[in-house]
Amino acid sequence: MQALTPHVYWAQRHGEIYLRVEISDAQNLNIGVEENILHFRGQGYGAKGENEYEFSLEFLKPVKPEVKHKSTQRQVNITVKKQEHVWWNRLTKQERKPLFLAPDFDRWLDESDAEMELREKEEKINKVSIESRVRKDPYLGLKKGFLFMYNLVQFLGYSWIFVNMTVRLFILRQDSFYDTFHTIADVMYFCQMLAIMEVINPAVGLVKTGVMPAFIQVMGRNFILFVIFGSLEDMQNKPVVFFVFYLWSTIEIFR
């Protein structure tokens, strides 16, 4: 088979040269750098059909002899590292560009864009390095497990209140309004005493919410339950208890 020249596309970064050789199903590849000249030879399907293709490129400035390449069904990708991290104004030592060589616009960047890309990579590496040095909380799993169990118990408690009141409303109708406190109060007391944890959790750093808003919210609800409803017997038989408890449980289920 007669050796032909394939189409080659190139792009660069400050430290690397990227070449894309338009040969599909490439076989018997022989790629290397000698005396700063890249030599390529391989068989495959290119611009002239199934054939053997070869080319050579003498780089503008010194490159490292190690060459990385990856062959796919459609092309051969080659990466060559520069000896120095500098921007080249062209690829080859000869000023006149070879006819088979063209810019790879899929990867093409000008110098300023490449510098920006390099800075972004460095910032990402530095960020990962800083995050890796940050000491991880050894009790994070235990804390998450505790918060999950707390929320689960509260959800089940308020769900019981909501379902119980709903069933009683359908069965007893308006009569359920007047004995709500005596039927529901024990479970409501339990849930609200447990809600003290919502003040302790931010105080010890289990959650990131503020301590004072949680304190005001919990103490306000406890005042209504324990002082207004709990200590005033005249209030315990009034329909307002039903509506307050029903709304209260509904809000807590969704919260």
C-alpha positions in Angstrom: 0.0 0.0 0.0 1.2 3.5 -0.8 1.9 5.8 2.2 -0.3 8.9 2.3 -0.6 11.9 4.6 -3.7 12.2 6.8 -5.5 15.3 7.9 -4.0 16.5 11.2 -5.6 19.1 13.6 -3.7 20.7 16.4 -4.2 22.8 19.5 -2.0 23.8 22.5 -1.9 24.8 26.1 1.0 26.3 28.0 2.4 22.8 28.8 1.0 20.5 26.1 0.4 20.0 22.4 -2.7 18.2 21.2 -2.9 16.5 17.8 -5.9 14.8 16.3 -5.2 12.5 13.3 -8.2 11.8 11.1 -7.8 8.0 10.7 -10.6 5.7 11.7 -10.0 2.1 12.9 -6.3 2.7 13.1 -4.0 -0.2 13.4 -0.2 -0.9 13.6 0.5 2.5 15.0 4.1 3.7 15.3 4.3 7.1 17.1 7.4 8.6 18.6 9.5 11.7 19.0 13.2 11.7 17.9 15.3 14.9 17.8 12.3 17.0 18.5 10.5 15.5 15.4 7.2 13.6 15.8 7.0 10.6 13.5 3.6 9.0 12.8 2.8 5.8 10.9 -0.3 3.7 10.9 -2.9 1.9 8.9 -6.6 2.8 8.8 -9.3 4.6 6.9 -8.5 8.2 6.1 -9.1 10.8 3.4 -7.8 8.4 0.7 -9.7 5.4 2.0 -8.1 2.3 3.5 -4.4 2.8 3.3 -1.1 3.4 5.2 -0.7 7.0 6.4 2.4 8.8 7.8 3.7 12.2 8.5 6.4 14.0 10.4 6.4 17.3 12.4 9.4 19.2 13.6 8.2 21.2 16.6 9.0 24.9 17.1 10.6 24.4 20.5 11.8 21.4 22.5 9.3 18.8 23.7 9.6 15.7 25.9 10.2 12.4 24.2 7.3 10.7 25.9 4.2 10.6 23.7 0.7 9.7 24.8 -1.8 8.5 22.2 -5.3 7.0 22.2 -7.0 5.4 19.2 -10.7 5.5 18.7 -13.0 4.3 16.0 -12.9 7.7 14.4 -9.5 9.2 15.1 -6.1 9.0 16.8 -5.5 11.5 19.7 -1.9 12.4 20.5 -0.6 14.4 23.4 3.0 15.8 23.6 4.4 17.7 26.6 6.5 20.8 26.1 9.8 21.1 27.8 8.8 24.6 29.0 5.4 26.0 29.9 5.4 28.7 27.3 3.0 29.7 24.5 4.1 29.0 20.9 3.1 31.3 18.1 3.1 28.3 15.7 3.5 24.6 15.9 6.3 23.8 13.6 9.9 25.0 13.2 9.3 25.8 9.5 7.4 29.0 9.1 5.2 27.7 6.3 2.4 25.5 7.7 2.2 22.0 6.2 -0.8 21.5 3.9 -2.1 18.6 5.9 -2.1 20.6 9.2 -5.0 22.7 10.5 -6.2 24.2 13.8 -8.4 22.0 16.0 -11.2 24.5 16.7 -12.9 22.1 19.1 -10.0 22.5 21.5 -8.6 25.8 20.3 -7.9 28.6 22.8 -5.9 31.8 22.4 -3.2 32.6 25.0 -5.4 34.6 27.3 -8.1 31.9 27.4 -5.6 29.3 28.1 -4.2 31.3 31.0 -7.7 31.7 32.4 -8.2 27.9 32.0 -4.9 27.3 33.8 -5.9 29.6 36.7 -9.2 27.9 37.1 -7.5 24.5 37.2 -5.0 25.8 39.8 -7.9 27.3 41.9 -9.8 24.0 41.8 -6.7 22.0 42.9 -6.0 24.5 45.7 -9.7 24.3 46.8 -9.5 20.5 46.9 -6.3 20.6 48.8 -7.7 23.0 51.4 -10.9 20.9 51.8 -8.8 17.8 52.2 -6.8 19.5 55.0 -10.0 20.5 56.8 -10.6 18.0 59.7 -13.7 16.1 59.2 -16.1 15.6 62.1 -15.6 12.1 63.4 -19.1 12.2 64.9 -20.9 13.3 61.8 -22.7 10.0 61.2 -23.8 9.8 64.9 -25.1 13.4 64.7 -27.1 12.6 61.5 -28.5 9.4 63.0 -29.6 11.3 66.2 -31.3 14.1 64.1 -33.0 11.5 62.0 -34.4 9.6 65.0 -35.5 12.8 66.6 -37.4 14.0 63.5 -38.9 10.5 63.1 -40.3 10.4 66.6 -41.7 13.9 66.3 -43.3 13.0 62.9 -44.9 9.8 64.3 -46.1 11.7 67.4 -47.8 14.5 65.5 -49.1 12.1 62.9 -50.8 10.1 65.7 -52.4 13.3 67.0 -53.6 14.4 63.5 -55.0 10.9 62.6 -56.7 10.5 66.0 -58.3 13.9 65.9 -59.5 13.3 62.3 -61.0 9.9 63.1 -62.8 11.3 66.2 -64.1 14.3 64.1 -65.7 11.9 61.6 -67.2 9.7 64.3 -68.2 12.2 67.0 -68.7 15.3 64.9 -68.9 18.4 67.1 -68.7 16.4 70.3 -65.1 15.7 69.6 -64.4 19.5 70.1 -65.0 19.4 73.8 -62.8 16.5 75.1 -59.8 17.0 72.8 -57.5 18.1 75.6 -58.2 15.1 77.8 -57.7 12.7 74.8 -54.7 14.2 73.1 -52.9 16.2 75.8 -50.5 13.4 77.0 -49.0 12.9 73.5 -48.9 16.6 72.9 -47.0 17.0 76.2 -44.5 14.4 75.2 -43.9 15.9 71.7 -43.5 19.4 73.2 -41.2 18.3 76.0 -39.1 16.5 73.3 -39.1 19.8 71.3 -36.7 21.2 73.8 -34.0 19.5 71.7 -34.7 22.1 69.0 -33.1 24.6 71.3 -30.3 22.3 72.4 -29.4 21.1 68.9 -28.2 24.5 67.6 -26.6 25.3 70.9 -24.3 22.3 70.7 -23.8 22.7 66.9 -25.9 19.8 65.6 -27.8 22.2 63.3 -26.9 25.6 61.9 -30.0 27.4 62.8 -29.9 30.2 65.5 -30.5 29.4 69.1 -32.7 32.4 69.9 -35.3 31.9 67.2 -35.7 28.2 68.2 -35.9 29.2 71.9 -38.7 31.7 71.2 -40.6 29.3 69.0 -40.4 26.4 71.5 -41.1 28.4 74.6 -44.1 30.1 72.9 -45.7 26.8 72.1 -44.9 25.4 75.6 -46.5 28.5 77.2 -49.7 27.9 75.2 -49.8 24.2 76.0 -48.6 24.1 79.6 -49.8 27.4 81.0 -52.9 28.5 79.0 -54.4 25.0 78.3 -52.7 23.0 81.0 -53.3 25.1 84.1 -56.6 26.7 83.1 -59.3 24.0 83.4 -61.9 26.3 81.9 -60.0 26.3 78.6 -59.6 22.5 78.4 -63.2 21.9 77.4 -63.5 24.6 74.8 -63.5 24.0 71.0 -60.5 26.3 70.6 -58.3 23.5 71.9 -59.4 21.2 69.0 -58.6 23.8 66.3 -55.2 24.8 67.9 -54.1 21.1 68.3 -55.3 20.2 64.8 -53.5 23.1 63.1 -50.4 22.5 65.4 -50.1 18.9 64.4 -50.6 19.6 60.7 -47.8 22.2 60.7 -45.4 19.9 62.5 -46.0 17.0 60.2 -45.0 19.1 57.1 -42.2 20.8 59.0 
